[in-house]
Amino acid sequence: MITVRRVRPDDPDAHRLWKAQERDLALRYDEPDLVLETEFPTLVGSWVGYAEDGSPVASIVARWSPYPETLPGDVELKRLWVEPGHRGHGHSRVMMRAAEQACRRAGATRMILETGTEQPEAIALYQSLGWTPMAPYGEYKDEPDSRCFARPLPTRVLVINGTMGAGKTTIAAAVHDLLAERDAHSGYVDADFLCQAEPHPETDRFNQGLLFDNLAAIAPNYRARGFGLMVLPRVVEDSTDRDRYARAFADPEAGPAEVAIVRVDAPEDVRLERLMAREPEGYWQDFARARTAELDGILRTLDLDDAVVDNAGVRDRLVVAAEALERAGW
């Protein structure tokens, strides 16, 4: 059993492990002068695995791919290494899982890596984890013994749910701001804008069909540009909506999107104050008064959310957004 810790790029334990890996590869490929890079300007994260006695025994690095022949959402895994005396205990799989979690959190759409024919145990590991061969890339792409592998990651969708006046649009925008602060690859779509059309079908009062058709049309554009995280404010009052979001953001290789739904909640008096300040007088204010109460009851009864966060007027939007991200597992 090892304990995995994220470390700084200049961590001495990581660098000692990297040097051991470098010596091993120099012997395997008969390149005594082999020197591997130790600086990663596009770093996503670096991790060290520690044995029970506290000694560093494993490492891995993830970085956004710097190579023009790869895709915008590609994160490259490097420096996977386990000390020889600690092999055979699944430590490589633990390190790979740690890196994958970080890639998903960063909004990667695919993980890639390069290895070689003189590392058969590494190739066997990657294949057992579902990685598949890809076109050669990087500085070793013309080397005959180089082998490259890839594993696509599904798009992750966070829907901020809530009744009228609960603040779902404000919080969804704040969520996107927080993701940008941590350099995650994320997109934001105000879903309401994709279904504003009249007259609406009698059987589809809020144009949900139009919404999901539009999402399916634009989703490939976001993914092609490397955005693996998508944030949308939208009421979720249909038990089929989660599956419809998953299918709208599906990818032929990565499969359906992973969807999280977080509902923001606020007292009725707070919601009404917000609505009366933003809605025009007359019909829209009357509609908002009735709809916020009706919809609040519907959402509570359906209970389709993965989590509910408080968005009363006294709470800062970024605090609420941070809680929404945490509760969603993002």
Steps between C-alpha positions, in 0.01 A plus 500: 500500500632844410392852584488733199586865550499783252841668498664809360680480164836533676426241769825313583325166553343520155829593338684210667238260364523658155877456501457131585257466210746675270776253591263208440397627154862569405578132562187368327557704183880493510524879516755580772472873436120507533373812677126553554326831556430605856305822438140498387367851418149365429487298822168366624655326799786294637454224755717277718390174661638428847538159660382435856846581633486842333744427221417630149445203268285617207444804283290635214458834320214639292528796266298658223650366180737754339505318165318653199405159361293417810157636598422814706350295785785249523685454828820299475605268781872474561748372756301198614752315713495249785819401678593141409472370856141625525358361178227240476271669752284710266683826572507597132122473484465718807721767345308481171170547684635805681609655171170417332302667776706815451453485121125474542498787748705709256250443220713277279325316218772241450807359674800405288845357565811371328692185589714250312542141395767444768239567770263205447371512857396863448323418174316213669391732782360764265313245293349344812374845601322552169757711319520449124775569243506842337705672231857578609560851629768712662876478486497120467239472224758390241665244729413144392483372858268779621140413584227752581170435676184698573197480721206736434320656794126576495383859514383598847185712521390697805141622488411767755133444575256716693166672492454852365688749715716240672806638320598209277635722220706711740645195673569314176695802372691511830579129467646570159707785646645266764585240238678766297701602808636147532579489125247225430377456143132585540214639297191688618164504322191682625261224397196730505639687200494183290126449524351851476253453218129555451257352440603197703352154439193424709673191638829680575420814696864599560653378173707222655520321167650807339741538790644151473518512121701822528725360771574192291586728207747717691649240735752368243631854447587538868659156518703552183649810662594308812225596743428192709291679763166662417292714737135579431230674704163341425192375680494120526138397546494183292646170617631432147708819484815351652515238227422759234795716612722191502399417142521860378864524613591143406814429299538203262819387674450618857132410526223688683581805707515477877227726638475656844198706607527747786197701606535845653236585758382829646203603720188616317529859622856520365393354167208741468723799577739395223221432253319828558827685444575326171167421334301764307176619656174331416482152348858394572489597866170318543641197321816506714305518827295195410774305329763528774268343756367236259845400380651494848241242601562294187878493547475400864257220419700365207829509693713447189805682637833358609530782751322815621685815608367802680496821296333740740569865435766532772734245341775605260453355153853360484455325833180340375669408173794340682257293706317394183828384345594307811160335534507405131838333542668746267 
